[in-house]
Amino acid sequence: MLPKPYLFHLEEALALSNSQSPGQGLLPDRLGQAKGLNQWRVQCLQRPGVIEKRGLTLAMDNLTADDSNTGLDYFYDSPGTIPGVLSVSSPNASSHLVLIDYTETTAMRTRLTNPEECESYLESESVSWLDVQGLGNVDGLHRLGDIFHLHPLVLEDIVNVPQRPKVEIQGDRLIIITRMVVFVPAYKRFISEQISFVLGDRYLLTVQEEPAHDCFEPIRSRIQLCKGAIRRMGADYLAYALIDAIVDGFFPVLEAYGERLEDLEDEVVLHPNQKTLREIYRLKREISILRRLIWLQRETLASLLRNHGDFISQDLDIYLRDCYDHAVQLLDIVESYKEACAGLMNIYLSAVSNRMNEVMKTLTVISTIFIPMSFVAGIYGMNFNTESSPLNMPELNWRWGYLSVWLVMAAIALGMVYFFWRRGWFRNFF
């Protein structure tokens, strides 16, 4: 039986069927450990119904409401592991290194073949943004850490995903770890990935967990087309713009979930079934994960406002507060969606109960009509000998006796139907 990961991202997806045969389950390592993830990925690729897409293993079919442990499980090392050990899910993969270097008058975008090519840009007076798309192999990540003088524990937090979002000052660099979500319309799910920022004086390093999807394209276009103030500002403004894009990226996701809630409301009222119940439960769990992500995003922004040191100018505080306000707004929206899901569950239970009551009402009316008819038929079903006594059902020998019984039963049925109609019991039958 296929393992049934419930949602979005490989390290957030979990729940294997209890009926798997020995040796086919996930390794004892919990989600986030590369050994278990690779083992799970290999097993999934050997089975039908599982899609390998953008480096993530997604089993979008056969999702059930019984899947468990689908929360954001943070990475943790096995007991006794040496601090600073990097663990990647695809050791042989390579990262995409995209460098954008710009001043107020010029802008250049290029793809690098190795991390060492960016060193000359880091020493220039221009603003340099190195975007590492995909975690790649361990050797390349170590070389990247050496170039940017990253402490092994900082590099571990960047690479060993997922980590709890945080803001930390390390020497002459500001480290920001947060999460980004992108909605995938084809699967009606969102993808969540970790993104890390290393902010220096004139440079910004971003490390994306996966290379295929992000919400940074508007920022790249603004730099390329010189829109707004981004080309006139420093690397701190670039970091703010990217964080703002990440926060605003939650709005399309919530909008999609709002549309799903509206569709479910109509379905719950008109045609409730077991599929509707599973969809409500799944939507409730996904919204709970979104709520947790937004909550952590708000905490990260609050920490950044309190503890950015001299890495972000005071003039940008108002922009960060606006970004924080957006996070609070997102939290309000997701809270209302969570309440709406609870309301949908109650509506579903009420709709099913009302439907059952209508069925029972119909059966009761039909049974009530036939009860007196069954009584009459039961009386004349008794085998009394009419010859032994003139009182033993003399109407059995009447010429019109059989027809009279039918007329009596029809009169009783019509009388009860008329009574029920006058009481309004047939009002909802048609």
Rosetta blueprint (number, residue, H / E / L):
1 M L
2 L L
3 P L
4 K L
5 P L
6 Y L
7 L L
8 F L
9 H L
10 L L
11 E L
12 E L
13 A L
14 L L
15 A L
16 L L
17 S L
18 N L
19 S L
20 Q L
21 S L
22 P L
23 G L
24 Q L
25 G L
26 L L
27 L L
28 P L
29 D L
30 R L
31 L L
32 G L
33 Q L
34 A H
35 K H
36 G H
37 L H
38 N H
39 Q H
40 W H
41 R H
42 V H
43 Q H
44 C H
45 L H
46 Q L
47 R L
48 P L
49 G L
50 V L
51 I E
52 E E
53 K E
54 R L
55 G L
56 L E
57 T E
58 L E
59 A L
60 M L
61 D L
62 N L
63 L L
64 T L
65 A L
66 D L
67 D L
68 S L
69 N L
70 T L
71 G L
72 L L
73 D L
74 Y L
75 F L
76 Y L
77 D L
78 S L
79 P L
80 G L
81 T L
82 I L
83 P L
84 G L
85 V L
86 L L
87 S L
88 V L
89 S L
90 S L
91 P L
92 N L
93 A L
94 S L
95 S L
96 H E
97 L E
98 V E
99 L E
100 I E
101 D E
102 Y E
103 T L
104 E L
105 T L
106 T L
107 A E
108 M E
109 R E
110 T E
111 R E
112 L E
113 T L
114 N L
115 P H
116 E H
117 E H
118 C H
119 E H
120 S H
121 Y H
122 L H
123 E L
124 S L
125 E L
126 S L
127 V E
128 S E
129 W E
130 L E
131 D E
132 V E
133 Q E
134 G L
135 L L
136 G L
137 N L
138 V H
139 D H
140 G H
141 L H
142 H H
143 R H
144 L H
145 G H
146 D H
147 I H
148 F L
149 H L
150 L L
151 H L
152 P H
153 L H
154 V H
155 L H
156 E H
157 D H
158 I H
159 V H
160 N L
161 V L
162 P L
163 Q L
164 R L
165 P L
166 K E
167 V E
168 E E
169 I E
170 Q E
171 G L
172 D L
173 R E
174 L E
175 I E
176 I E
177 I E
178 T E
179 R E
180 M E
181 V E
182 V E
183 F E
184 V E
185 P L
186 A L
187 Y L
188 K L
189 R E
190 F E
191 I E
192 S E
193 E E
194 Q E
195 I E
196 S E
197 F E
198 V E
199 L E
200 G L
201 D L
202 R L
203 Y E
204 L E
205 L E
206 T E
207 V E
208 Q E
209 E L
210 E L
211 P L
212 A L
213 H L
214 D L
215 C L
216 F L
217 E H
218 P H
219 I H
220 R H
221 S H
222 R H
223 I H
224 Q H
225 L H
226 C L
227 K L
228 G L
229 A L
230 I H
231 R H
232 R H
233 M L
234 G L
235 A H
236 D H
237 Y H
238 L H
239 A H
240 Y H
241 A H
242 L H
243 I H
244 D H
245 A H
246 I H
247 V H
248 D H
249 G L
250 F H
251 F H
252 P H
253 V H
254 L H
255 E H
256 A H
257 Y H
258 G H
259 E H
260 R H
261 L H
262 E H
263 D H
264 L H
265 E H
266 D H
267 E H
268 V H
269 V H
270 L H
271 H L
272 P L
273 N L
274 Q H
275 K H
276 T H
277 L H
278 R H
279 E H
280 I H
281 Y H
282 R H
283 L H
284 K H
285 R H
286 E H
287 I H
288 S H
289 I H
290 L H
291 R H
292 R H
293 L H
294 I H
295 W H
296 L H
297 Q H
298 R H
299 E H
300 T H
301 L H
302 A H
303 S H
304 L H
305 L H
306 R H
307 N L
308 H L
309 G L
310 D L
311 F L
312 I L
313 S L
314 Q H
315 D H
316 L H
317 D H
318 I H
319 Y H
320 L H
321 R H
322 D H
323 C H
324 Y H
325 D H
326 H H
327 A H
328 V H
329 Q H
330 L H
331 L H
332 D H
333 I H
334 V H
335 E H
336 S H
337 Y H
338 K H
339 E H
340 A H
341 C H
342 A H
343 G H
344 L H
345 M H
346 N H
347 I H
348 Y H
349 L H
350 S H
351 A H
352 V H
353 S H
354 N H
355 R H
356 M H
357 N H
358 E H
359 V H
360 M H
361 K H
362 T H
363 L H
364 T H
365 V H
366 I H
367 S H
368 T H
369 I H
370 F H
371 I H
372 P H
373 M H
374 S H
375 F H
376 V H
377 A H
378 G H
379 I H
380 Y L
381 G L
382 M L
383 N L
384 F L
385 N L
386 T L
387 E L
388 S L
389 S L
390 P L
391 L L
392 N L
393 M L
394 P H
395 E H
396 L H
397 N H
398 W L
399 R L
400 W L
401 G H
402 Y H
403 L H
404 S H
405 V H
406 W H
407 L H
408 V H
409 M H
410 A H
411 A H
412 I H
413 A H
414 L H
415 G H
416 M H
417 V H
418 Y H
419 F H
420 F H
421 W H
422 R H
423 R L
424 G L
425 W L
426 F L
427 R L
428 N L
429 F L
430 F L
